[in-house]
Amino acid sequence: MSKTILVAGGYGLVGSHIARHLRRIMPDAKLIIAGRNPDKAAGLVSELGNAQALGLETTDPVVALESVGKIDALIAALQDPHDKMLTHAINNGIAHLSITRSVLDMSGFVGHVAHANLTAPVVPTAHWQAGILSLAALDLASQFKSVDSIALSALFDMTDPIGPMTVEDAGHFFGKALLVRDGLWTWVDPDAEVTPITIDGETFDARPMSNLDTMSLRSATNAADITFHLGIANSRGTRAGGAASHDMQIVMKGTDANGSAITRTRLVSDPRGQAQLTATGAALAVQRAIGGDGKPAPTPKLHMPETILDTADYTARLQSEFGILVQDADA
C-alpha cells in the first residue's frame, strides 16, 4: 500500500531535498509539501508528481492537517514552537520525525511523548545530518570489542549551498556544549575549548557543540569520552576546484577482539553539501519509520534513528544510492 508523507517546510532548501529523496526511494508515495506560502511549492510539486502543496501555519496547523486526510508520516523540517504538529501526529497515529530539535529543548519533547499513548513511531533526528554521523559511527564501532572514546567533527565550508555561517554561529549554535568526559556528562564553554581538528588533510580550529549524537553514542557504546566539534574551513570539494562538500570525521579508540588497543578513523563526505546530507538522513529515517522499505514498521514508541536502522545496511546505502563518501583509515 502506498504511503502519504507530509513535509512541513517542504519547499525550503532542506525540505525540498527531503521530498526529492523520498520520491526516489519511495516512488509510489504521495507527498504533501506544506508551508506558509504554498505557491512557492508549485514548481516542486510539478517536478515530483503525485504531490500537492498545502498552506500550513505552525501556530495553528490542525485545520490544514485535517484537510488532507490520512497521513502516514509528518516530517517537521521547520520549527514547531508549540508542539502542535507533534500533538496532531500523536493524536492521529501519524509517524513523526523532526530535524530541528536541539539538546536544550529535548526535555519538553521527551516529556510530551512519554505521556502520550503512541500508536506510531516518534523519531527525533536533531543529530548532525539527521543521524548519518551516529549511524556511520556505530557501523565503525562494529570493528571494536569495546569503545573508549569517540571524537566526532565536521567541517563547514562558507560556500556551502545552505548559506554562510559565522564563527560566532559555529561556536554558539546551541550555547554551551554537552559532551562526555571521563564517563561524566559535562557542559563546557565552546570558546574555552577551541581545538585544532584535521579532516582529509585540512586543519582548522573547531569548537565543541551539543547535538543528539553524543547522547545516542553514549547509550549505544558506553564510551567514556565523546565529543563533537564544528569548524569553518575549505572543504575537500572546494579544494578540488568544485562545489563545497560537507565533510565529517569519526575518530574512535578502543580495543579489538584480541584486547589490543586500536584507533580507527572514518571520513564521511557529501559532495553536494550539508542540506543534501541532512535530507538524506531524514528521508532514510522516515522510510524506515513507516515501513516504506518493505519491512515491518518499528513499534510505536520514541526511537532514535540508530534504534530503527541497521547500521551496516544504512552505511552501504549512503554510498551506493546517495553518492556519499565513507572512507576508513587507521589514525
C-alpha positions as CSV (number, residue, x, y, z in Angstrom):
1,M,0.0,0.0,0.0
2,S,1.4,3.4,-0.9
3,K,2.2,5.9,1.9
4,T,1.3,9.5,2.3
5,I,4.1,11.7,3.7
6,L,3.7,15.4,4.7
7,V,6.9,17.5,4.7
8,A,6.3,20.7,6.7
9,G,8.8,23.2,5.4
10,G,8.9,21.1,2.3
11,Y,9.7,23.8,-0.2
12,G,12.7,25.1,1.8
13,L,16.3,24.1,0.9
14,V,16.4,21.0,3.2
15,G,12.7,20.2,3.0
16,S,12.8,20.2,-0.8
17,H,15.8,17.8,-0.9
18,I,13.9,15.5,1.6
19,A,11.0,15.4,-0.8
20,R,13.2,14.6,-3.8
21,H,15.0,11.8,-1.9
22,L,11.6,10.4,-0.8
23,R,10.3,10.4,-4.3
24,R,13.4,8.5,-5.4
25,I,13.4,5.8,-2.7
26,M,9.5,5.6,-2.4
27,P,8.3,6.2,-5.9
28,D,4.7,5.4,-5.1
29,A,4.4,7.7,-2.1
30,K,2.1,10.7,-2.1
31,L,4.0,13.7,-1.0
32,I,2.4,16.8,0.6
33,I,4.6,19.9,0.5
34,A,3.4,22.2,3.3
35,G,4.4,25.6,4.4
36,R,3.2,29.2,5.0
37,N,3.3,30.1,1.3
38,P,2.0,27.1,-0.8
39,D,2.5,29.0,-4.0
40,K,6.3,28.5,-3.5
41,A,5.8,24.8,-3.7
42,A,4.2,24.8,-7.1
43,G,7.3,24.0,-9.1
44,L,8.5,21.3,-6.7
45,V,5.0,19.7,-6.7
46,S,5.1,19.6,-10.5
47,E,8.6,18.1,-10.5
48,L,7.8,15.4,-8.0
49,G,4.4,14.2,-9.4
50,N,1.8,12.5,-7.1
51,A,2.3,15.5,-4.8
52,Q,0.3,18.5,-3.6
53,A,1.0,21.8,-1.9
54,L,-0.6,22.7,1.4
55,G,-0.8,26.0,3.2
56,L,0.2,25.5,6.8
57,E,0.9,27.8,9.8
58,T,2.8,26.1,12.6
59,T,1.0,28.2,15.2
60,D,-2.4,26.8,14.1
61,P,-1.8,23.8,11.8
62,V,-4.7,21.5,12.8
63,V,-7.3,22.5,10.2
64,A,-4.8,22.3,7.4
65,L,-3.5,18.9,8.6
66,E,-7.0,17.5,8.9
67,S,-7.9,18.7,5.4
68,V,-5.5,16.3,3.7
69,G,-7.0,13.1,5.2
70,K,-4.9,10.2,6.3
71,I,-1.2,10.8,6.6
72,D,1.4,8.1,7.4
73,A,4.3,10.4,8.3
74,L,4.8,14.0,9.2
75,I,8.3,15.4,8.8
76,A,8.9,18.7,10.6
77,A,11.7,20.4,8.6
78,L,10.9,23.6,10.4
79,Q,10.3,24.7,14.0
80,D,7.2,23.5,15.8
81,P,7.3,26.0,18.7
82,H,4.1,25.0,20.3
83,D,4.4,21.2,19.6
84,K,1.1,21.4,17.7
85,M,2.3,19.3,14.8
86,L,3.8,16.8,17.2
87,T,0.5,16.7,19.1
88,H,-1.6,16.2,15.9
89,A,0.7,13.4,14.8
90,I,0.5,11.6,18.2
91,N,-3.3,12.0,18.4
92,N,-3.8,10.7,14.9
93,G,-1.4,7.7,14.7
94,I,1.0,9.5,12.4
95,A,4.7,8.7,12.5
96,H,6.6,11.9,13.4
97,L,10.1,12.9,12.5
98,S,11.7,16.2,13.4
99,I,15.1,17.6,12.4
100,T,15.1,20.9,14.3
101,R,15.1,19.8,17.9
102,S,18.2,20.7,19.9
103,V,19.6,19.1,23.1
104,L,18.3,22.1,25.1
105,D,14.7,21.6,24.1
106,M,14.6,17.8,24.2
107,S,13.3,17.6,27.8
108,G,9.9,19.1,26.9
109,F,9.7,16.9,23.8
110,V,10.5,13.7,25.7
111,G,8.1,14.6,28.4
112,H,5.4,15.2,25.9
113,V,6.0,11.9,24.1
114,A,6.4,9.9,27.3
115,H,2.9,10.8,28.5
116,A,1.3,10.0,25.2
117,N,-0.4,6.8,24.1
118,L,1.6,6.3,20.9
119,T,0.2,4.4,18.0
120,A,3.0,5.3,15.6
121,P,6.8,5.9,16.0
122,V,8.2,9.3,17.0
123,V,11.8,9.9,15.8
124,P,13.7,13.0,16.8
125,T,16.6,13.3,14.3
126,A,18.3,16.5,15.6
127,H,21.6,14.7,15.3
128,W,24.2,16.1,13.0
129,Q,22.8,15.5,9.5
130,A,19.7,13.8,10.8
131,G,21.5,10.7,12.2
132,I,24.0,10.0,9.5
133,L,27.1,10.7,11.7
134,S,25.9,8.5,14.5
135,L,24.9,5.6,12.3
136,A,28.3,5.7,10.5
137,A,30.0,5.8,13.9
138,L,28.1,2.8,15.1
139,D,28.9,0.9,11.9
140,L,32.6,1.7,12.6
141,A,32.1,0.5,16.2
142,S,31.4,-3.0,14.9
143,Q,35.2,-3.3,14.4
144,F,35.7,-2.9,18.2
145,K,35.2,-5.2,21.2
146,S,34.9,-2.1,23.4
147,V,34.9,1.6,22.6
148,D,36.8,4.0,24.9
149,S,36.4,7.4,23.0
150,I,34.6,8.8,20.0
151,A,35.7,12.2,18.6
152,L,33.2,13.5,16.0
153,S,33.9,16.6,13.9
154,A,32.5,18.4,11.0
155,L,34.0,21.0,8.5
156,F,31.6,23.6,7.3
157,D,32.5,25.4,4.0
158,M,31.4,29.0,3.8
159,T,30.4,28.4,0.2
160,D,28.0,25.6,1.1
161,P,24.6,26.0,-0.6
162,I,22.9,26.1,2.7
163,G,24.4,29.5,3.3
164,P,27.3,31.2,5.1
165,M,28.0,30.6,8.8
166,T,29.8,33.0,11.0
167,V,32.4,31.9,13.6
168,E,30.0,33.0,16.3
169,D,27.3,30.7,14.9
170,A,29.7,27.8,14.9
171,G,30.8,28.5,18.5
172,H,27.4,29.2,20.0
173,F,25.0,27.2,17.8
174,F,23.5,25.6,20.9
175,G,25.1,27.7,23.6
176,K,27.2,25.7,26.0
177,A,28.2,22.3,24.7
178,L,27.3,19.0,26.3
179,L,29.9,16.2,26.0
180,V,31.0,13.1,27.8
181,R,34.3,13.4,29.6
182,D,35.8,10.7,31.9
183,G,32.5,9.0,31.9
184,L,30.5,12.0,33.1
185,W,28.2,14.4,31.3
186,T,29.9,17.7,31.2
187,W,28.9,21.2,30.0
188,V,31.7,23.3,28.5
189,D,32.2,26.8,27.2
190,P,32.9,26.4,23.4
191,D,35.2,29.4,23.3
192,A,37.3,27.9,26.1
193,E,37.6,24.6,24.3
194,V,38.8,25.6,20.8
195,T,40.6,22.6,19.3
196,P,42.6,22.2,16.1
197,I,41.0,19.4,14.0
198,T,42.3,17.9,10.8
199,I,39.8,16.4,8.3
200,D,41.1,15.0,5.0
201,G,44.3,16.9,5.3
202,E,42.7,20.3,6.2
203,T,43.5,21.6,9.7
204,F,41.2,24.2,11.2
205,D,40.0,25.5,14.6
206,A,36.8,23.9,15.9
207,R,34.5,24.4,18.8
208,P,32.5,21.7,20.7
209,M,28.8,21.8,20.1
210,S,25.8,19.9,21.6
211,N,23.7,17.5,19.5
212,L,21.9,14.3,19.9
213,D,24.8,12.2,18.5
214,T,26.6,12.5,21.9
215,M,23.5,11.1,23.7
216,S,23.0,8.3,21.1
217,L,26.6,7.2,21.1
218,R,26.9,7.2,24.8
219,S,23.9,4.9,25.2
220,A,25.0,2.6,22.4
221,T,28.7,2.3,23.2
222,N,29.1,3.4,26.8
223,A,32.3,5.2,25.7
224,A,33.9,7.3,28.4
225,D,34.7,10.3,26.2
226,I,32.5,11.5,23.4
227,T,32.8,14.9,21.7
228,F,31.5,16.8,18.7
229,H,33.4,19.7,17.2
230,L,32.4,22.1,14.4
231,G,34.6,24.5,12.5
232,I,34.9,26.5,9.3
233,A,37.4,25.8,6.5
234,N,37.7,24.8,2.9
235,S,36.1,21.5,2.1
236,R,37.6,18.7,0.1
237,G,35.2,19.7,-2.8
238,T,36.3,23.3,-2.8
239,R,40.0,22.3,-2.6
240,A,39.5,20.1,-5.6
241,G,38.1,23.1,-7.6
242,G,34.5,22.0,-7.4
243,A,31.4,22.8,-5.3
244,A,31.5,22.8,-1.5
245,S,31.2,19.4,0.1
246,H,30.2,18.7,3.7
247,D,33.0,16.7,5.4
248,M,32.7,14.9,8.7
249,Q,35.1,12.7,10.6
250,I,34.9,10.0,13.3
251,V,38.0,9.1,15.3
252,M,37.3,6.1,17.5
253,K,39.6,4.4,20.1
254,G,39.1,1.2,22.0
255,T,40.1,-2.5,21.8
256,D,39.7,-5.2,19.2
257,A,38.6,-8.8,19.7
258,N,42.0,-9.7,21.0
259,G,42.1,-6.9,23.6
260,S,44.7,-4.9,21.7
261,A,44.3,-1.1,21.6
262,I,43.2,0.2,18.2
263,T,42.3,3.5,16.6
264,R,40.1,3.9,13.6
265,T,39.3,7.0,11.5
266,R,36.3,7.4,9.2
267,L,35.7,10.2,6.7
268,V,32.1,10.8,5.7
269,S,31.6,13.4,2.9
270,D,28.7,14.5,0.7
271,P,29.9,16.3,-2.4
272,R,26.6,18.2,-2.6
273,G,26.8,19.9,0.8
274,Q,25.1,20.0,4.1
275,A,21.4,20.4,3.1
276,Q,21.6,17.3,0.9
277,L,23.2,15.3,3.6
278,T,20.6,16.3,6.2
279,A,17.9,15.5,3.8
280,T,19.4,12.0,3.1
281,G,19.4,11.2,6.8
282,A,15.8,12.4,7.2
283,A,14.5,10.5,4.2
284,L,16.1,7.2,5.2
285,A,14.8,7.6,8.8
286,V,11.2,8.3,7.7
287,Q,11.2,5.5,5.1
288,R,12.1,3.0,7.9
289,A,9.7,4.6,10.4
290,I,6.7,3.8,8.3
291,G,7.9,0.5,6.8
292,G,8.4,2.2,3.4
293,D,11.3,-0.2,2.7
294,G,9.0,-3.2,2.6
295,K,9.9,-4.3,6.2
296,P,7.5,-4.1,9.2
297,A,7.4,-0.7,10.7
298,P,9.0,-0.2,14.1
299,T,7.0,-0.4,17.3
300,P,5.0,2.8,18.2
301,K,7.4,4.4,20.7
302,L,10.1,7.0,20.9
303,H,13.0,6.0,18.7
304,M,16.4,7.4,17.8
305,P,17.5,6.8,14.2
306,E,20.0,4.2,15.2
307,T,17.4,2.1,17.1
308,I,15.4,1.5,13.9
309,L,18.0,1.4,11.2
310,D,20.6,-1.3,10.5
311,T,24.0,0.4,10.6
312,A,25.8,-1.8,8.0
313,D,22.9,-1.6,5.5
314,Y,22.5,2.1,6.1
315,T,26.2,2.9,5.5
316,A,26.2,0.8,2.3
317,R,23.1,2.7,1.1
318,L,24.7,6.1,1.8
319,Q,27.4,5.1,-0.7
320,S,25.6,3.1,-3.3
321,E,22.3,5.1,-3.5
322,F,23.3,8.6,-2.5
323,G,26.9,9.0,-3.6
324,I,28.2,9.8,-0.1
325,L,31.8,9.0,0.5
326,V,32.5,6.7,3.5
327,Q,36.3,6.1,3.8
328,D,38.2,4.4,6.5
329,A,41.9,4.7,7.5
330,D,43.9,3.9,10.6
331,A,44.8,7.0,12.5
